[in-house]
């Protein structure tokens, strides 16, 4: 994954699921210009969201993570603390 100067990663309606979320998470450190990550309606559950949150630690430029319309529970937000 190469950000090629882009400041957003946008995937909407792509059924990447937790496996795809983990691939994105594992490559966020290579995306040095990305400030916004939008994975809307991507069939992601808590496990994929947690992977994204952990991957974002290695990408401090990221300011926004949008996971709207995925199957997340309130428990996923406990992983943010």
Secondary structure, DSSP 8 states (H G I E B T S, - for coil): ---TT-SEEEEES---HHHHHHHHHHHGGG-TT--EEEEETS--BHHHHHHHHHHHTT-TT--EEE-TTSB--GGGGGGG-
